[in-house]
Amino acid sequence: MLRLLEIGFKETRRPFAVGIVGIASGAFIIVFFLGLVAGIHNAVETQIFAEETLEVVGASSEVLSTMNFLSGRRGASGEIDEATLEQIGKIPGVGAVHPRLRFMFPAKAYGGKQLFGFEGGVDLVGDGIPTLLLRDPALRKVFQDFSPEDSAAPCSRDKQCGGGECCVLEENNPKGACRHPVPFLVSKRLLEIYNTVIAPAHNLVTLPEWTIRKAAGMRLTLVAGRSYQGQAIRGTPEQMCLSFAGISPQAIDIGISVPLPYVERWNAKFSDAYTKGNASSAELVIARKQSLGSIIQRLKGIGIGVRSSGKEELGFFIGILNGIFVFISIVMLLVASLGIFHIFYGIVVERKREIGLMRALGASRRKIMSLFLFQAAILGGVGGAAGVVLAVVISYAADYVASAYLPDFPFKPDTFFHFEAWIIGFAFLLSFLTCIAGAWWPARKAARQNPMEVLD
C-alpha cells in the first residue's frame, strides 16, 4: 500500500500540489481569523471584563440624573432603595448584592508631586463601595472606614496629629479634628486611559502599573463640598487627606472609589437629594453564568435597569465575526473540495489501465478505494498542517507589526491571537473531510471499474 501511495504521489505531483495549496488556504483562514477573534475575546475577558459581576441602576436614573446635572442639581434620581436591594438579592443566580453610592456633591483633589513631578489639581468624581466587594484580602485591610478609630483630637494643622492622621478642617474654621486619611482606589481602566489618551495629549509622564502600585500610601488633599467649578448646595466644605490604597477592578471606571460609609456621610452633609439607605447603583455577583439571561429579565420586571458595559454587545459582535469567518472558510474548503474532485477524477481517468491491471491481479474494490482515500487523507493532513503553520507564523508577524507601529490604546494586548485547541482541531477536521469528500466519488468510480473493459 505504501509503495503504491508513493508511486501515485510521484506521478501526480503537480495536481496534488495545487490541491495542497487550496486546502492550506482554507485551513489558514480558519486558524488565522478564528485565532484573531479568540484573541480579541480573550483580551476582553481577562483585561476589560474580568469580573463576573453585573451593575444595575434604577430604570430612570440615567436620563433624570443627566437632567439634574445640567440644571445644577447634584442629586441622583432613580436610586435603588433598601427594599429593592433586598428583593434583588433573592433572585435565583444572584450570589451577593453590593450597593454603590456616587458623590452627590462637588469635590476637588490636588497633590501628587511624588508621582507626577508637580502639584496637580482636578475636579473629582467618585463613588463609595463596601469593603466586602473587594476580592483582594490585602486591599480589604487598608480599604475600610477608619472613622471609629479616629482620635478626633483638636488641631489646626497636620503636624499636630499623630498616628498618621491628618487635620480635617472646615472652611473659615481654624479648629479641626485629627482623623485617618480616607483610602481610595482607582481602576486599571482609568490608568489605561490616562497613559494612552491624557498623558500623550498633555505631554505628561506615563505611569506604568508597577509605578502606581508602588505609590500605595501616597496622600492627596481632598476638598469635599467645593470644586473648581462651584460649591455644594448645603453644608460647609471641608478639607481632608486621601490615601492611595491601590488598583482594583471593583473601582469606578472614571474617578475614585472610597469606602461606602464616607460617601454616605458626605452626601448627607452636602446634598439635599440623598436618602439614607438608598444606593445609586448595585453590583451583583453572579453565582451562575447560565442564569444571566433570566436574572436580567427578572430585574427588568421589577423596574431595574442593567448598566451596559458593552460586554453583551461585544459578545454578540464576536459571535457574528466567528460565524462570518467560519462561513468563509467552509466556502473556500468547498471550492477546494471541487478542486480535489477534479484532481482525483483526472487521476482516475489517466490511470484507468493501471487500476484495471491491479484489479486483474486480485486487488479488491475496497483496496482500490482505500488507496485513493488514503491519498486524499494525506493531502488533507499536509494541507491542513501547512495552513496551521502559515497562520501561526503570520500571527507572530502581525503581532510584531502591531507592537512596533500601532499607537498605544487602552488595554492594548501583548498578542491579538489565541489559538485554542478546538480551532486547530476544527481546521484539521475540515481539511480531512474536504479532501475525502472530494475524492469519494472518483475513488468509488475507480473501484467499480471493470478490468475487462479497461484492458481490452
N, C-alpha and C positions, 0 to 999 in steps of 0.2 A: 504493500500500500504506500509506504513512504517513498519507495523508488518511483512509483507511478506519479505521486504528487510532485516529486522533484522534476520529473520529465515534463509534466503538464505545465509547471510554472516556467520552466526554461523555454518551452515552445510558445508561450503566450505572455512574454514579459511585458510588452507594450500595453495590451488591453488591461492586464492586471494593474499596471502602474497607474493607468487612468482611473480604474476603479478605486484604488487606494486613495488617490487624490480626492475623489468625490466623497468617499466615506470619511476621510480625515477632515474634510471641510465641515461636514455635518457635525462630527464629534467636537471639533474645535468650537463651533458656535454654541453647542450645548454647554460645554465646560466653561468657556470663557465668559459668556454672558450670564449664565446661571451662577457662576462663581462671583461675578461682579454684583449681581443682585443680592446674593447671600452675604457678601462682604459689607454692602451698604446696610443690610438688615442687621448684621452682627454689630456694626458700629453704632447703629441707632439703639439697639437693645442694651449694649454694655456701657455706652457713654452718655446717651441723651435720656433714654427712658429705662434706666436700670432698675428702678424701683417698681415693685408690684403694688402700686397704690393708685387711688383714684380721687381727684379733688372735686368736691361738689359745692355748689353755691345755691342761694335762693334763686328761684327761677327768674325773678325780675331784677336781680341785683345789678347785672351788667349795665342795662340801659339807665336805670334810675341813679346808680352811682355816678355815671358819666354826667347826667344832668345836674346832680348835686355839685359835682366838681366844677362844672362850667359856671354854675350860679354862685360859687364861692362858699357853698356849704360843705363841710368836711365829713358829713355823716355818710353812712353806707346803708342804703335801702336794701330790702330783700335779705336781711340777715337770717340766720338759722337759729331758732330758739332751742332751749334745752329739751323740751318735749319732742321736737322733731329729731334732734340728735339721738335721743334715746330710741325713737322709732326706727331710725336708720340702722342703729346697732343691732336691731332684731331681724334685719333682712338676712335670709339664708345666704351664706357665702361671704358675708362681711365679717372679718376677723376682729377688727377694732375700729373705733371712730375717734379721731383726734381733732378737736376744734382748732381753728386758726383765726386770729383776730388781727386785722390790719390797723395800722396807725390811722386814727381819725382826726389827726391834728397836724399842724405844720411842725417840722423839725429840721435841724441842720446839724452837721458834724464837721469838725475840722481837726487837722493834725496830720500824722503820717509821715513826718520828716524822715524817720529812720528807714522807711520803706521806699518812699518816692524821692527823697533827697531834698524836699521842700515842704513847707506847710501848705496844705490844700484845704479847701472847704467846699461843701456841696449840700444842697437841699436833700433831705433824706426821706426815703420811703421805706417801709418795712412792715413786718408783722410779728406777732407773738405766737409761739408754738409750745406745746407741752414737752417737757424733757423726755417723757416716755416715747415720743415719736422718733427720737434718735436711736439708731441701731448700734452706734459705736459706744461701747462702755466707757472709753476714755473721755469722749466728749460729754457724756452724761455727768461725769464728775465735776466738770468746770462749767457746764451749761445748766444753771439752776437759779432759782430765786434766792438770793442771799439776804433779802431784807430781814428775815428773822434773826440773822446773825450780826446785823449791823450794830455797831456800838452806839450810833446816833449821838456821839459826843459833840458838843458845840464847837464850831470852828468858823474861821473866816477865810482860810486858805488851806491848800492840800497838805502843806508841811506840818500842820497842826494835827493831822490824822496819822495814826499808826496802823500796823497790821495790814498794810497795803490798801487802806481805804482812801477815798477822795472826799473832798468837801463839796457837798451839794448845796448850791446857793440859788435862791430865787432872785430875780431881777430887782434891783434897788433895795435889797435887804442884805446888810453886811454880815448878818449872823446866819450860819448854815448848820448842817449836821454831817458828821462823818459816816459815810456809807461805802459798802463794797462797790467796785466798778460793775456795771451791767455787762454781762457776757453777750457777745453777738457772734453770729455765724454768717458766712456768705456761701453762695453756691458755686460749683465749678462752672456752671453756665455763665455766671456773671464774670468770672475770671477769664473765660474764653472770649467773651465779647469785649472785655477791656483790652486784652492782648492783641486781638485781631482787628478791632474796629477803632476803639477810642485812642489807644496808645499811638498807633501809626498816624492817625489823623491830627493829633496834637503834639507830635514829637516827644512823647513821654516814654519813659523806660518801660519795657515789657517785664512782666512778673511771672517767671516760671512757678509751677505749683509748689516745688520744693522750697522756693524762697518764701512763698506765702505761708506755708506750714511752719517754717522756722520763725515766722513773725508772731507765733502764738504768744499771747500776753501783751502785745502792743496796745497802747492806750490812745484813744481819741477823746476829744471833748464833744459831748452832745448837748445841744440846747433844745429841750423839749418845750413845745408851745410857741416857738418862733422859728421861722425860716428866713432865707434871704428875700423871700417874696412877701411875707406877711406874718401876722400873729394869730394865735388861736382865738376863737370866739369868746372863750371864757378862761379863767384861771391865769395865774401869773407864771410866765415862762421860767424855767429853772435850768441851771447848768450842772452837768454831772459828768462822770467818766464812763466811757465804754472800754471794754477789754476784749480783744480779738480771741475767740475760742477756737476757731478752726474753719475748715471747709466741710460742708455736709450736703448731700443730695436732698435732704429734707428742708434746707433753707429756701427762702423765697428766691425766685429766679433773678429779679432785679431789685436790689435793696439789701437790707439786713434782716435777720431773724433774731429775736431775743426771747427769753423765757416768757411764757404767756402771762403770768401774774403782773409783770411790769407794765405790759400794754393795757391790761385791764385797769390798773390804777391810773395810768396816764390818760386813757380815753375817758374815764370817769371824771378826771380833773379838767381836761381841756376841751372835750366835745360835748355838745348838747344833744347829740343823736345816739349816744351809746346807751344800750340797755344791758344791765348786768346779766350775765349768763348767756347772752347771745354770742354767736360766732359769725365772722364774715364769710367763712367757708369751713369745710371739714375735709380732713384727709382720711380716706377709707383704706384700711389694709385689707386686700383681697385674699381671703383664705383659700379659695378655689378659683383658678383662672377660668375654668369652664363655666363658672356661674356669672361671668362678667355681663353677658347679654341680659340675663334675667335680672341682675342687680340694677342695671341701667333702666330697664323697663319699670321696675318697682319704684325707683327713685322718681321717675317722671310721673308716676301715678300719685305720688304724694306732693307734687309741686316742687321737686328739687331738680336742678339742672346740673349737668356734668360739665365742668370746665375743660374744654377740649385742649389737650396738649399737642394734638396733631398725631398722636400715636395711631388712632384708628384709621385716620385718613392716609397716613404713611403706610400702614399695613396693607390697606386696600390698594394703594398705588404699587407697592412692591409685588402684591399678588397679581395685579394686572401685567406688570413687566414680566414676571415669571411666565404667565400664560402666553404672552406675545412671543417671548424667546423660545419657549418650548414649541409653539406652533410653527415658527420659522424654521427651527431645527428639524422638526418632523417633515415639513415640506421639502427641505433640502435633502433629507435622507430618502424621502420617497422618490425624488428626482434621481438620486444616486442609485436607488433600487432599480429604477427603469434602466439606468446605465448598466448595472450589473446584469440585468436580464438580457440586454443586447449583447454584452460581452460573452456571457455563457451560451447564449443562443448561437452566436457566431462560432464559438469554440466547438459546440456540438456539431454544427454543420461541417466545419473544416475537418474534424476528427472522426467523422462518422464511420469511415472504413476501419480506423484503429479501434473504435468502440465495437464495431461488428466483429472484428478479429478477436477481441477479448471475450466477447460473448460466445464466439465459436469455440474458444479454448476452454470454456467452462465457467467464465465469470458470471455470477448471478446478477439479476437485475438489482438486487439490494446493494451489491458491492459496487456496481457501476454508479448507482445513485449516490451512495455514500462517498465515492471518490469525488464527485463534483461538489457535494455539500461540504465535505472537508475543505476543499479548496475555497469555497465561499466563506466558511468559518475562519480560516486563516486570513483571508482577505479582510474580513470584518475586524479580526483581532489586531492585525497590523495597522489598518486604517484608523481604528479606534485609539490605539496606543499613540500613533503619530499625532492625532488630533489633540489628545490629552497633553502630551509633551509640549506641543506647539502652544496650547492655551496657557500652560504654566509658565513657559519661557516668556511669552508676550506679556503675561500679567506682571512678571518681575520688571520687564522693561517699562510697562505703563506706570507702575508704582515709582520707578526711578524718575521718569519724566515728571510725574505729578509732584514728587518731593522736591525736584530741582526747579521747576518752572511755575507751578501753581502757587499763587499767593496764599498766605495763611488765612484760614477762615475758621469760625467756631467749630470745635470738635473735628478738626481735620484728622482723619485716621492715618495710622502708620502704613496700612495697606488697604486697598479698596477691594480686595478679593478674599474670599473664604471658600476654599474647595472642600466641601463636605463629602463624605464617603458616598452618599447617595447620588451625588452629581456625577462622580466618576463612574459608579456602577450603572447609572442610567445611560450615560454616554456609550459605555461598552455594550450594554444590553441592546440598545437601539442599533448600534453598528452591526452586531451579530445578526439580529433579526432582519435588518435591512438586506444584508448580503444573502442570508439563507432564503428570504422571501423572493429576492430577485433571481436566485439560481434554482429555485424549486422546480418551476415548470420546465426549463431546459434540461435539468438533471432527470426529471421524470421522462421527458421525451427521449433522452439518450438511453435510459434504462429499458425503454419499451421498444427500442429499435429491433427489427428482425434481421439477424445476421445474414440470412439467405438473400434478402433484398439488397442489403448494403454491399455484400461481397460479390454479388452477381456481376 
